[in-house]
Every structure is written in structure tokens, then in C-alpha cells.
Amino acid sequence: MTPFLKANARWLAAGFLLLFCGCFGQTFVVALSGGAIRREFGLSDGAFGTLYAGVTLASAAALAGLGGLLDRWPASRVVSLAAGLLAAGAAGLGVSQNLLVLAPSLFLLRLAGQGLMLQTAYTLLGRWFSAERGRAVSLAATGLNAGQACLPLAFVAATSLLGWRGAWLGIAMLLVLVALPLARHLVRRERVPAATDPAGPGESGRSATRAQALADPYLYGLLLAMLPPSFISNTIFFHQVHLAESRGWPPEVLAAAFPPYAAATLVFLLVAGRLVDRFSALALLPVYLVPFGLACLILGGVGAPWAAFAFMLLYGVTDGISLTLFGALWPEVYGTRHLGAIRGAIVAIMVLGTALGPGLSGLLIDAGVPFTGIVTGMGVYCLGVSGAFCLVRRRMTAHLRERRFEALAA
């Protein structure tokens, strides 16, 4: 491990930084201002959820068009675009006084944070590494882990000192003055040995175009398994204030439960990296959702505050594996030649799916459906998908590994 870190520190640090900064545009940070935004702008749970879903859907559409930039632009230019848009969104949120400023600011946060920053990091890692892709992704993805561990409590502390608007303005300054120049420096030089690395487990050596990947029906089966961690966590974190209020918990209970989540995520990030390099990403799909399904059943069915900690711990197990899978699965199945365009389309589809969670659940809450019942239903879905993949795993794996992609025109 140490020689690998020393030899690849520059590129692993680039992935770490991009994934850490992407956290600023993800729901678990944005939602910490949700209560203040609803109060100041006079929005109900359903109205804010619908607005958030709308800007997330718009960001998914924009991301689908921007996904191929990494196949054409140098990495430093894409990094500059992503960090600049993220900083603009944070600054806009900090100064917003009406919906005409609030909505575009949320759009930029979602596009750059949940979209471009993650898309750029995972695409570059998938292209730079092959035989040890699982290890590289798992190490770099600790940037997400670090963000999830420290940013919620740090944001709460910053809000208590500066107000929620001041906290977002501080994030914008941090991105422009520190993150952007450092990220540009790290990605300025590509990892040259990538072309000579041997293929990893499960790789065929053939690359699909975006059109071929989107025409493959098995892609959508894979998405059914890859979507739940982001879809469900977005929904729960977006409505975390409502959940705490309905349970009679302190409002910061989920934020306080992030450290055990982060510990579990870190452990299983590293474990999953080893397993992917040894067995392939496809081999982990049938089992990785089981802990998350159990976590949702606990959160939906137990009213004591310890349920939040149990949920976050089990979620950390699944999320640690999923962060590695998300970086390793797509190049393993569809190759790296058109990875930027393919991943852009996949991320757009996943963002589209995650956008529905806060909006639909907000409308259900407004209609009187208990949020705990919604969470329980999502847990049942996770366990159902795991069971289905156990039944079709061999057939799907054989199909994807034997797939032939011929017309490689862009």
C-alpha cells in the first residue's frame, strides 16, 4: 500500500480533493440550511422539496450535455469550470433574497457538486488506473468520507458563528482561494503509465460508445442497484429536520451521527477496493445493499435516538462499498475510451432519480403520509433489489463480460 501511495500520491490527492469539495453541493450539506431557507422564503416541506427536485432535474439535464468534456478538454480546464460553478452557487445562496436568486444558486450547487466534481474525479481515476482501479478509487473516495465526517458539524458550527448565509459565503471563498488553484496544480499532469497497466478483473478490453451503453438494457438493471444509496440518503438528509421534529429528537442528531458513519465508510471503502481488484465490481452488487436495507428498517421503525446512530453506521457500510463500486463498475463494464461521455449520461440518470426523492417525499409528507413509513418502504426496496440480483447475478455477469462493442466512433 505504501509504495502505491508514494507512486501515485499526486493523482490520488486530486481525486480526494475533488470528491471532498463536491460535498458542498450534496444534499447532506445543503439540507442543513433547509429549515432556515423554508422559514425565510415561506416554503412548505413540499414546496421546498419540489424546488430542490426541479433544480436537481435541471442539473441532470445539463450534466448529460457536459459529460463528454473530459473526453475533449484537459482535466485542468474541467476542474476550473466545476470549481467556479460550485463557488458561484455557494456565493449566490449566501446573498439570495428571493427565489430568482435562490433557484439558480441551488442549480449551480447541484450541477457542480453532485455532478461535475464527482464526474470529473471518478472519470479521471477510471482512466488513470486499471489493474488497481479498485484500490485507487477507494483511497481517493476517502475525500467523500472526510467531507461526510467533518462538514455537517463544521457547517453547523459555522452557521452558529456567521449565520447560514455567512457560512455559504465562506465556502465560496474557500473554493476560490484554496481548492481551485490546488486542484488545477494536481491534475495538470496526467498519469502516463495508465496505458500500460494490465486490465483489471472482469475487463474485456473493449470500449463502448455512449450510444451503445445507453442502448444496453443491462445498464438499467445496474442502475437499479446503484441508485438506492444516493436516492435514499438524499431523501432522508433533505428531510432530516422534519424527521427529527417528528421523532422529538434534537435537530442535530443526524449530524452528530456522522462520525460513526464516517468510520464505517472508511473501513469498507478500503475493504471494497481490495475486493474489487480481486473479484470485480460486478461480484459485489448482490450483497452491498443489505446493510442499507436493514438501516432503513431500523430508522423507520424505532423511535429512540439510537436509531439514528444505527442507521448511519449501517449506511456507512453500504456507502463505503458503493463509493468504490461507482468508480470501478462503469469502466469495468463499458471500457475507458468514451468514459467521460458514458459516465456523464449515467450520472445524469442517477441525479434524475435522486431528484425525485426529496420532491415526492415532500409531497407525501404534505399529504399526511408519515416520513417513517416512507423510510421503511425504501428499506424494503433495498432488500428486494439484493434478492433479485442474487437470482440473476450469473446471467447478468456473463452477458456483460461477453458483450462486444464494435463501432467505436464517437
N, C-alpha and C positions, 0 to 999 in steps of 0.2 A: 504493500500500500504506500509506504513512504517513497520509494523510487518513482512510483506512478504519480504521486502528488508533486514531487520535485520536477519531474519531466514535463508536467502538464499544468503547472500552477497558474500560468497566465490565462489559459483558456477556461480552466475550472473557476477561477476567480471572476472571469467575465460572466459566465453563466450564473454564478452565485449572486453577483451584483444585480444583474438584470431581473432575476427572479425575486430578489428581495425588494427592489424598487417597484416591481409590478404589484406588490401587496397593497400599495397606496390606492390602487384603483379597484381593489377587490371588495366584495360585499362585507367581509368581516371588519374592515376598517370604515368604509363609507357608512355602514349602518350604525356605527357608534354616534353619528350625528343625526340619525334618523328622527329621534324624538324631538330634538331642537328644530330641525327643518319642518317637521309636521306642525309644531306649535307656531313658529314664526310665519309660515306660509299658509296656515289654516287648512291643512290637508288631513284627511282621514287615513286610516291604515290602507284602505282600498285605493284611495286616490293617489297616495304616495307610491304604493306598490305598482299601480298602473303606470304612473310616470316613469318609475325606475325600469319597469319592464319595457316600456316604449323606447327609452334611450338605449337600453341594452340591445333590443332588437335592431335598432338603427346602427349601433356599433357593430353588430354581427354582419349586417349587410355591407358596411364599409370595409370591414376586415376581409371579407371574401374577395374584394377587389384589390386590397393591398397585400394579400398573402404572397403573391409572386414577386414582390420587390426584392426579397432576399435571393431570388434566383437571378436577378439582373443587377442590383445595386451592391456596392461594397458594404460590408457589415457596419462600418463606422457611420455611413450615411443613414442607414435604417435606425441605428441606435439613437442618432441625433433627433430624427423625426419622432421616435417613440417617446424619448425623454422630454422633448419640447412640448409635445401634445399633453403628456401627463402633467407637466408643470403648469401649463396653461389651464388645464381643468381644475387643478388644485387652487390656483390663484383665483379663477373665476368663481369657484364655490365659496372662497373666503370673502369675496366682495359682493356676492349676489344679493340683490334686494327684491327681485321679482322673478317670476317663472321664466321670463325671456332670457335671463342670465343663468338661472339655476339649471334649466334643462340642458342647454349646450355644455355647461360645465360638467354635469354628470355624464353626458355623452362622451366627452373627451377623456374623463377618468376611466370609463368602462372600455373605450376603444384602445387607449394606450396601456392601461394597467392590466386588465383581464385579457386583453387581446394582444397588442403588438409586443409588449415587453416579454410575455411568456412565449409568444410565437417565435420571436427572434432568438431567445435563449435556447429553446428546445430544438429549433431548426439548425442552429449553428452546432450544437452539441451532437445532434444526429449526423451531421455532415463531417464533423471533425473526428469522430470516433466510430469504430465498427466492432472489432472483436471485444473491446472493453467498454462498449457503449453503456451497458447497464451500470457499471461502476462509475463512469464519468457522470452520467445523468444523476445517479443517486447522490454523489458528492456535491454537484452543483446545486441540486434541488434543496440542499440544506439552507440555501438562501430563502426559499419559501418558508421552510421550517423556522428559521431565525425570525423572519418577519411575523409569522403567526404567533411565535412565542413572546416577542417583546413589543410589537407595535400596538396591540389593543391596550395594554396597561400604560404604555408610553403616551398613546393618544389621549387616554382618559386623564393622565397627569397633565399633559399639555393643555387640554381643554380647561381643567380647573385653574390653571395659571393665566391662560391667554384668551379663554373663550373658544368656542368651536371654530369660529371664523379665523381667529389668530392662529389656531393650530394648523389649519389648511394653508394659510399664507406661509407659515414656517416650513411646511412640507414643500411648497413651491420653491422657496429659496434653497432648501437642501438639495433638491433635484438639479437646479440650475448651477449652483456653485460647487457642488461636490460630485454628485452622481454622474452627471453628463460628461465632464472632462475625464473622469476616471474610466468610465465605460468606453469612451472613444479610444483612450490610450490602450486599453486591454484588448480590444477587438481589431486594432489597427493591423496586426499581423495574424494571418490565418495559420491554422495548424497544418503545416506542409505534409507530415507523414500520413495524413488521413488516407491518401490514395493508395498507400502501400500496406495498410493494415489488412490482415486477413478478415474474411467475413465472419460475423458472429453467428451463434446458433440460430437456426431457423431461417437464415437469409438465403435467398435463391441467387442473388447477384443480378437480378433483372429489376428494372425500374419501370413503374407505371407513370403515365401522364395523369394530370388531374382528371381529365375526362374519363380515363379508364378506371381510376379509383372510384369516382362517383357513380360509374355505371355498374360497379361490382356490388351485388346485393348483400354480400357478406360484410361489406363495410358498415351497413346499418345495423347488422347484428352486433358487430363490435362496439358500435356507438351505444347500443342499449346497455352494454356492460360498463362502458367508460363514463357514461353521463352521470350516474347517480351521485358520486361524491361531490361534484361541483353543484349539481342541481339541488340536491337536498341541503347541503351546507349553506348555499346561498339563501335558500328559503328560510332556514332556521335562524341564521345570523341576521338576516334582514328583519325578522320579526322577533329578535331576541328581547327587546324591551317589552313587547306585548306578552311574550311567554313569561318573562319574569314577573310582570304585573299580575297575570292570570294565576300564577302559582304562589304569589305572595313572597317572592324571593327578592333579595336586594338587586338593584338594576345591574350591578357589575358582576353578578355571579358567573356568567359565561366567560367574561373577560378574565376573571380570577382562575377559571378552569383551564386556561390556555397552556400554562406551564406543563401539567401532566400530558396534555395533548401533544405538546411540542416534543416532550421526551419520547413518547411512543412513536411519533412520526419519525424522529431522528433514527431510532433503533431500526425501525422497519424500512426506512429509506435505504440504509446500508445493507440490511439483510436482503432486500429485494434486488438491489444491484448485483449482489453475488448470485442470487438465484436466476436472474435474467441471463447473466453471462453463461451460466452453467446449463440451464434448461430451455431458455427462450421466454419471451414475454407472453406468448400465447398460452404457455403452460400454467401461468398464474391466474388467468382470467376466471376460472370457475370458482375459486375459493376466496378471492380477496374482498368480496363484498359481504361475506358472512359477518365479520365483526361489526360492520356499519349497520347491517340489518338489526342485529341484537341491540346496538346502541340506540337506534330509533325506538325500538320497542320499550326500552327502559325509560327513555326521556318522555315518551308519550304516556306511559302507564304508571310512573312513580312520581308522587308529588313532593317528596323530600328533596332538599337542595343537593344531596349527594348524587342524585340522578344526573345533574349537570356535569359533575366530575366524571361519573362513569361513562356518560355519553361521549365526552371529549376524549377520554382515554381510549375507548374502543374506536372512535372515529379516527384517532391518530394512527391506529394500526392499519386501517384501510387506506387512509390518506398517504401514509408513507409509501405503501406499495403502489398506489395509483400515480403518485408523482413520478416514480421510476417508470411505470408502465407507459405513461403518457409520452415520455421522451423516447422510449425504446420500441414501442409497439409499431408505430407507423413506418419508420424506416425499415424495420424488420419485415413488414408485410409488403410495402409498396416501393422500397428502394429509396435512394437519396438524390437521384438526378433531378427530379422535379419536386423535391421535398418541401420547399418553401410554398409553392402553389398548392400542393396537396394538403399540407398542414394548415394553411390559411383557410381552405374550404372546410376542413374538419373542425378547426377551432370556431369558425363562424357558425357551423351547425350546432356545436356544443353550447356556444354562447346563446344562440337562438333558443335552445332548450332551457338553459338556466334562466333566461329572461322570463319564461312563463311561470316559474316557481313563485317569486315574490308577488307578481301580479295576480295570479289565480288564487293563491292562498289568501292574499289581502281581500279579494272579493268574497271568498268563502267566509273569512272572519267577519266581514261586514254583514254577511247573510246569516250569521249566528252559528256557524259551524265551529266547534272547539278546535283550536290550533293543535291541541294534544292529539285529537283524533286524526288530523292531517299527518302529523309526525308518525303516528302508529302505522297509517296506511303506507307511508314511504318505506318504513322498515319491512313491511310485508313484501313490497316490491323488490327490495334488495335480495331478500331470501329467495323469492321466486325466480329472479334472474340467475342467481347462483345455481339453483336446482336445474334450470333449463340448460345452462352451459355445461353442467356435468353430463347431461344426456347427449348433447350434440358436439362435445368438445373434439372428439376424434375426427368426426366428419368435417367439421369446420377447419381444423388444423391441416388435414390432408388437402383440402381444397385450396387453402391459402398458400401452402408451400409448393403446390404443383402448378400454381397459376402461371400463365405465360403472357407476358406483356410485350407486344411486338412493335407497334407503331409508336416510336419514341419521339415523334415530332412534338414540339412544344405546343 
